[in-house]
Amino acid sequence: MFPRAFFLAALALGAAAVPSRRAMAVHESRADPRGFVNTGAASSDTEITLRIQMAHTNMAGLEELAYDIATPSSANYGNHLTVDELTDFVKPTEATSSAVLEWLSENNIESTVISPAGDTLSITIPVSQANELLDTTFSVFSHLDSGKTMIRTLAYSIPTSLQGHIDLVYPTLSFVRPQAIPKFTSHKSRREVKRDIEQRMIVHEGRAVPSSCTETITPTCLQDIYGIPSAPGTQASNSLAVSGFIEQFANQADLKEFLTSFRPDIPSSTTFKLQTVDGGSNPQTRSEAGIEANLDTQYTVGVATGVPTSFISVGENNADGLDGFLDIINFLIKGPTRPLVLSTSYGFDEDELTLSEVTSLCNAYMQLGSLGTSILFSSGDGGVSGSQSQSCTTFIPTAPSGCPFVTSVGATQGFPETAASFSSGGFSNFFPTPSFQSADVASFLSKLGNTNSGKFNASGRGFPDVSFQGVNFEIAFDTEEGTVDGTSCSSPSFASVIALINDKLLAQGSSPLGFLNPFLYSTGRSALNDITSGDNPGCNTNGFSAGTGWDPVTGLGTPNFAALLAAAGA
């Protein structure tokens, strides 16, 4: 038997090896998510991957500089950052990094750095350990409509000693619903299509519909409406990319058919470069082609003539809780190369995420924009009811359109143009009105008066910023040709306009446009066609109405290419 003295010494040694539990404080919490049901506690031995976003050295300083770089009246306009310069703002301080790593070490948890600046760590641990680490209970939540399940919680805590060192731990409180894709309408009869488009096209004041637009919207039609050149870009350093999510694949054979039918003036062999993130892929079996992916690639390759274009496929091996939205930005920031324009036709309802999650995502867009990339997003297709039409009592803003560092693109239809009724727009509940649009928002609200008072955040960031045709777009899909509607048509097409302007800027030795909004709301506003009719109904209301000046249906308006090129200084 062991001597008593040895036994007591062993107890003391064991106690020293187990750290005392730190004082904890709730870091984030949220209400029950809309459209989900809690089916019970997650199995204790199920492994989950979490990311720890550490506080940055100087994010406020980066924001100030990002605006300065993007403001045409600034002497610093166009002086985009290098990755090393960006890292100096974004990396955590040594004190922050040491404090967080010490906490993880105390709990015998290994971590991996997954962000270019070293500000984000990834850990994979059993649910039981995650529950103890964050003083919470992870549960399995099921989406009522789709049956999709995810492991989440409604609140979590961190040690009080780490407050100020940790921005957020995710995915914890995000409840991203399955994303919808545009509906493809195959047209067996061109006569039926012509009748439909004639009903949508508005002709007044003696103005005729361009001959290229009498049946459907095609690249040639868009060139005629907006004055977009058909001559190819000339700069090999230019680049344009579209994001691909939720196993939407872009088909090369469909693109070839599209170009043969609707851009016969350029080689039908013209294609895009594939990039992959999180195990993404792009199989070419025609039956696996995605409507959204085909639309995005066909209206970039087919409109931004000659501009090198990439399709970035984000796979299912993501753990950011945002379908890979953060992962793709970290991938692009890391480089070694990144597109000068990025268009994304996917998004969320803002209430699917928390303030910390949306802020982290927006900060990532700010970082990419400060490196010289213009970031455009579709505003959504649910009017004031969010990304898709749904029942609601208050207006639902979309994300990331509420982030001031992205350019949100709404939809128009007809000629002359009017707002498309599905065009999502409104005001963020998370982000305040940015200075670049404060006068425009104030003017709109003054004219609005008390209409829909209490249904939206009148002090929020307004969106969309601009708009573009979004109805009856001709695409090739699975050996057929047909049409699609949505702001998914609008964003890649507007992105193509920006890419062509960048081509002219690069040719004369100037910087690309980068973060667009300060330019659009100042020098560029006179180059946009103001849309003054139409609305975006939802939530049992008529929504907002388009009118003179900026509005949360069509933004500042649609592009006049020649005028926008001149405004950009090319």
Secondary structure as the mmCIF struct_conf table of DSSP 4:
data_model
#
loop_
_struct_conf.conf_type_id
_struct_conf.id
_struct_conf.beg_label_comp_id
_struct_conf.beg_label_asym_id
_struct_conf.beg_label_seq_id
_struct_conf.end_label_comp_id
_struct_conf.end_label_asym_id
_struct_conf.end_label_seq_id
HELX_RH_AL_P HELX_RH_AL_P1 ARG A 4 ALA A 17
BEND BEND1 VAL A 18 VAL A 18
HELX_LH_PP_P HELX_LH_PP_P1 PRO A 19 ALA A 23
STRN STRN1 MET A 24 SER A 29
HELX_LH_PP_P HELX_LH_PP_P2 ALA A 31 PRO A 33
TURN_TY1_P TURN_TY1_P1 ARG A 34 GLY A 35
STRN STRN2 PHE A 36 ALA A 41
HELX_LH_PP_P HELX_LH_PP_P3 ALA A 42 SER A 43
TURN_TY1_P TURN_TY1_P2 SER A 44 ASP A 45
STRN STRN3 GLU A 47 MET A 54
HELX_LH_PP_P HELX_LH_PP_P4 ALA A 55 HIS A 56
BEND BEND2 THR A 57 THR A 57
HELX_RH_AL_P HELX_RH_AL_P2 MET A 59 ALA A 70
TURN_TY1_P TURN_TY1_P3 PRO A 72 SER A 73
BEND BEND3 SER A 74 SER A 74
TURN_TY1_P TURN_TY1_P4 ALA A 75 GLY A 78
HELX_LH_PP_P HELX_LH_PP_P5 HIS A 80 THR A 82
HELX_RH_AL_P HELX_RH_AL_P3 VAL A 83 VAL A 90
BEND BEND4 LYS A 91 LYS A 91
HELX_LH_PP_P HELX_LH_PP_P6 PRO A 92 THR A 93
HELX_RH_AL_P HELX_RH_AL_P4 GLU A 94 GLU A 106
TURN_TY1_P TURN_TY1_P5 ASN A 107 ASN A 108
STRN STRN4 THR A 112 VAL A 113
BEND BEND5 SER A 115 SER A 115
TURN_TY1_P TURN_TY1_P6 PRO A 116 ALA A 117
BEND BEND6 GLY A 118 GLY A 118
STRN STRN5 THR A 120 PRO A 126
HELX_RH_AL_P HELX_RH_AL_P5 VAL A 127 LEU A 133
TURN_TY1_P TURN_TY1_P7 LEU A 134 ASP A 135
BEND BEND7 THR A 136 THR A 136
STRN STRN6 SER A 139 HIS A 143
TURN_TY1_P TURN_TY1_P8 LEU A 144 SER A 146
STRN STRN7 THR A 149 ARG A 152
BEND BEND8 LEU A 154 LEU A 154
STRN STRN8 ALA A 155 PRO A 159
HELX_RH_3T_P HELX_RH_3T_P1 THR A 160 LEU A 162
STRN STRN9 GLN A 163 GLN A 163
TURN_TY1_P TURN_TY1_P9 GLY A 164 HIS A 165
STRN STRN10 ILE A 166 TYR A 170
BEND BEND9 PRO A 171 LEU A 173
HELX_LH_PP_P HELX_LH_PP_P7 VAL A 176 ALA A 180
HELX_LH_PP_P HELX_LH_PP_P8 PRO A 182 PHE A 184
STRN STRN11 THR A 185 SER A 186
BEND BEND10 LYS A 188 LYS A 188
HELX_RH_AL_P HELX_RH_AL_P6 ARG A 190 ARG A 200
TURN_TY1_P TURN_TY1_P10 GLU A 205 GLY A 206
HELX_LH_PP_P HELX_LH_PP_P9 ARG A 207 PRO A 210
HELX_RH_3T_P HELX_RH_3T_P2 SER A 211 CYS A 213
BEND BEND11 THR A 214 THR A 216
STRN STRN12 ILE A 217 ILE A 217
HELX_RH_AL_P HELX_RH_AL_P7 PRO A 219 TYR A 226
TURN_TY1_P TURN_TY1_P11 GLY A 227 GLY A 227
BEND BEND12 ALA A 231 ALA A 231
HELX_LH_PP_P HELX_LH_PP_P10 PRO A 232 GLY A 233
TURN_TY1_P TURN_TY1_P12 ALA A 236 SER A 237
STRN STRN13 LEU A 240 GLY A 244
TURN_TY1_P TURN_TY1_P13 ILE A 246 GLU A 247
STRN STRN14 PHE A 249 PHE A 249
HELX_RH_AL_P HELX_RH_AL_P8 GLN A 252 PHE A 262
TURN_TY1_P TURN_TY1_P14 PRO A 264 ASP A 265
BEND BEND13 ILE A 266 ILE A 266
TURN_TY1_P TURN_TY1_P15 SER A 268 SER A 269
STRN STRN15 LYS A 273 VAL A 277
TURN_TY1_P TURN_TY1_P16 ASP A 278 GLY A 279
HELX_RH_3T_P HELX_RH_3T_P3 ARG A 286 GLU A 288
STRN STRN16 ALA A 289 ALA A 289
HELX_RH_AL_P HELX_RH_AL_P9 ILE A 291 VAL A 301
TURN_TY1_P TURN_TY1_P17 GLY A 302 VAL A 303
BEND BEND14 ALA A 304 ALA A 304
TURN_TY1_P TURN_TY1_P18 THR A 305 GLY A 306
STRN STRN17 THR A 309 VAL A 314
BEND BEND15 GLU A 316 GLU A 316
BEND BEND16 ASP A 320 LEU A 322
TURN_TY1_P TURN_TY1_P19 ASP A 323 GLY A 324
HELX_RH_AL_P HELX_RH_AL_P10 PHE A 325 LYS A 334
BEND BEND17 PRO A 336 PRO A 336
BEND BEND18 LEU A 340 LEU A 340
STRN STRN18 VAL A 341 THR A 344
STRN STRN19 PHE A 348 ASP A 349
HELX_RH_3T_P HELX_RH_3T_P4 GLU A 350 GLU A 352
BEND BEND19 LEU A 353 LEU A 353
HELX_RH_AL_P HELX_RH_AL_P11 LEU A 355 SER A 370
TURN_TY1_P TURN_TY1_P20 LEU A 371 GLY A 372
STRN STRN20 SER A 374 SER A 378
BEND BEND20 ASP A 381 GLY A 382
HELX_RH_3T_P HELX_RH_3T_P5 GLY A 383 SER A 385
BEND BEND21 SER A 387 GLN A 388
BEND BEND22 THR A 393 THR A 394
STRN STRN21 THR A 398 ALA A 399
TURN_TY1_P TURN_TY1_P21 PRO A 400 GLY A 402
BEND BEND23 CYS A 403 CYS A 403
TURN_TY1_P TURN_TY1_P22 PRO A 404 PHE A 405
BEND BEND24 VAL A 406 VAL A 406
STRN STRN22 THR A 407 GLN A 413
TURN_TY1_P TURN_TY1_P23 GLY A 414 GLU A 417
STRN STRN23 THR A 418 ALA A 419
TURN_TY1_P TURN_TY1_P24 SER A 421 PHE A 422
STRN STRN24 GLY A 426 PRO A 432
HELX_LH_PP_P HELX_LH_PP_P11 THR A 433 PRO A 434
HELX_RH_3T_P HELX_RH_3T_P6 SER A 435 GLN A 437
HELX_RH_AL_P HELX_RH_AL_P12 SER A 438 LEU A 448
TURN_TY1_P TURN_TY1_P25 GLY A 449 GLY A 454
BEND BEND25 LYS A 455 PHE A 456
TURN_TY1_P TURN_TY1_P26 ALA A 458 SER A 459
STRN STRN25 GLY A 460 PHE A 463
BEND BEND26 ASP A 465 ASP A 465
STRN STRN26 VAL A 466 GLN A 469
BEND BEND27 VAL A 471 ASN A 472
STRN STRN27 PHE A 473 PHE A 477
TURN_TY1_P TURN_TY1_P27 ASP A 478 THR A 479
STRN STRN28 GLU A 480 VAL A 484
BEND BEND28 GLY A 486 GLY A 486
HELX_RH_AL_P HELX_RH_AL_P13 THR A 487 ALA A 507
TURN_TY1_P TURN_TY1_P28 GLN A 508 GLY A 509
HELX_LH_PP_P HELX_LH_PP_P12 SER A 510 PRO A 512
BEND BEND29 PHE A 515 PHE A 515
HELX_RH_AL_P HELX_RH_AL_P14 ASN A 517 LEU A 520
TURN_TY1_P TURN_TY1_P29 TYR A 521 GLY A 524
HELX_RH_3T_P HELX_RH_3T_P7 ARG A 525 ALA A 527
STRN STRN29 LEU A 528 ASN A 529
BEND BEND30 SER A 533 SER A 533
STRN STRN30 ASP A 535 ASP A 535
STRN STRN31 GLY A 538 GLY A 538
TURN_TY1_P TURN_TY1_P30 CYS A 539 ASN A 540
STRN STRN32 THR A 541 THR A 541
STRN STRN33 SER A 545 SER A 545
BEND BEND31 THR A 548 GLY A 549
STRN STRN34 ASP A 551 ASP A 551
TURN_TY1_P TURN_TY1_P31 PRO A 552 THR A 554
STRN STRN35 GLY A 555 GLY A 555
TURN_TY1_P TURN_TY1_P32 LEU A 556 LEU A 556
STRN STRN36 THR A 558 PRO A 559
HELX_RH_AL_P HELX_RH_AL_P15 PHE A 561 ALA A 567
TURN_TY1_P TURN_TY1_P33 ALA A 568 GLY A 569
#
